[in-house]
Amino acid sequence: MSATVAEAAPVAAAQPFRLTSWQAWGLILIAPYLLIFLFFVIYPIGYGLWLARSPASYVHLAEDPIFARAVVNTLIFLIVGINVKMAIALVLSGFFTNERKWIRWLSVLFILPWAVPSIPTILSVRFMLNPEWGIVNSLIFRLTGDDGPNWLNDPSLALTLAIGVHIWKSLPFWTLILLAGRLAISADLYEAASVDGATKWQKFLHVTWPSMRTLYVTCTILSMIWTLGDFNSVYLLTGGGPADLTHVLATLGIRYLRLDQVDASMAAVVCAMPFVLPLVYVLMKRLSK
């Protein structure tokens, strides 16, 4: 009986899949972006991983004492640079909320280090620190009669200066982000705290910080990701010297590339991925909430 009914049932003809005009135009308009993404993102990353596929490249890195020093420098750069930078940005964001006219003009000057390209600004700092004719040592000689130090010849001092340049260069950006977060807090909360007799510190502790905590942590994680890829502060200021002792992972790859060791260069970059991938995961997880 069931077989008879099945035979009698009309067989629906398979309809060919056709795109609507809107779908077709959507694919046409998105195709250039997909091609750019494939050519400038997927292909370079895939090619770099393919170049760093050999285990011998990582053995060569492990045997190179400069690589171990670069890993330590990278950790110091991240821990010190990011925490100091974000703490100062948090303080300055509160300073720039004042509506005095001179503070507004000062904020314009404050943004300049971030707005100006890295090459002229960092190279200008390098010229200022020149031990023979730099303006810093010239000023020290005029004031004290003594010769100034060779700032970039000491590894610890050179790395400290590179961290300082990184903080100086990127501080305005994060200050503006945190300033926007402060301005988004309702003024009624501060008025209610004033009525209750709260001090400035209590207002920050119970009103400002709870409202900005998520933004602050997110900015810190994002800053860590960007700092891992920042080679300008070290490469333009110290060049990795003296004696290749101030290299970070971002500049170590350039060093191997200049030595025509492309596989080691890509391997050094790949070694930064254990730092980056957990940060990206945590950042995306926070943003998806």
DARAVEN-V990009 format. One record per backbone hydrogen bond with DSSP energy under -0.5 kcal/mol. CO is the residue of the C=O (numbers start at 1). NH is the residue of the N-H. Records with the same first field share a line. If there is no record, write none. Layout:
CO: NH, NH
This chain:
1: 5
2: 6
3: 7
4: 8
5: 9
10: 12
20: 24
21: 25
22: 26
23: 27
24: 28
25: 29
26: 30
27: 31
28: 32
30: 34
31: 35
32: 36
33: 37
34: 38
35: 39
36: 40
37: 41, 42
38: 43
41: 45
42: 46
43: 47
44: 48
45: 49
46: 50
47: 51
48: 52
50: 53
54: 57, 58
55: 59
56: 60
57: 61
58: 62
59: 63
60: 64
61: 64
63: 65
64: 67, 68
65: 69
66: 70
67: 71
68: 72
69: 73
70: 74
71: 75
72: 76
73: 77
74: 78
75: 79
76: 80, 81
77: 81, 82
78: 82, 83
79: 83
80: 84
81: 85
82: 86
83: 87
84: 88
85: 89
86: 90
87: 91
88: 92
89: 93
90: 94
91: 94, 95
92: 96
94: 97
95: 98
100: 104
101: 105
102: 106
103: 107
104: 108
105: 109
106: 110
107: 111
108: 112
109: 112
111: 114, 115
112: 116
117: 121
118: 122
119: 123
120: 124
121: 125
122: 126
123: 127
124: 128
125: 129
127: 130
128: 136, 137
130: 134
134: 138
135: 139
136: 140
137: 141
138: 142
139: 143
140: 144, 145, 146
141: 145
149: 151
150: 153, 154
151: 154
153: 155
154: 158
155: 159
156: 160
157: 161
158: 162
159: 163
160: 164
161: 165
162: 166
163: 167
164: 168
165: 169
166: 170
167: 171
170: 174
171: 175
172: 176
173: 177
174: 178
175: 179
176: 180
177: 181
178: 182
179: 183
180: 184
182: 185
186: 189, 190
187: 191
188: 192
189: 193
190: 194
191: 195
192: 196
193: 198
194: 197
199: 203
200: 204
201: 205
202: 206
203: 207, 208
204: 209
207: 211
208: 212
209: 213
212: 216
213: 217
214: 218
215: 219
216: 220
217: 221
218: 222
219: 223
220: 224
221: 225
222: 226
223: 227
224: 228
225: 229
226: 229
227: 230
229: 231
231: 235
232: 236, 237
234: 238, 239, 240
238: 241
240: 246, 247
242: 245
248: 251, 252
249: 253
251: 255
252: 256
253: 257
254: 258
255: 259
256: 261
257: 260
260: 262
261: 265
262: 266
263: 267
264: 268
265: 269
266: 270
267: 271
269: 272
270: 273
272: 275, 276
273: 277
275: 279
276: 280
277: 281
278: 282
279: 283
280: 284
281: 285
282: 286
283: 287
284: 288
286: 289
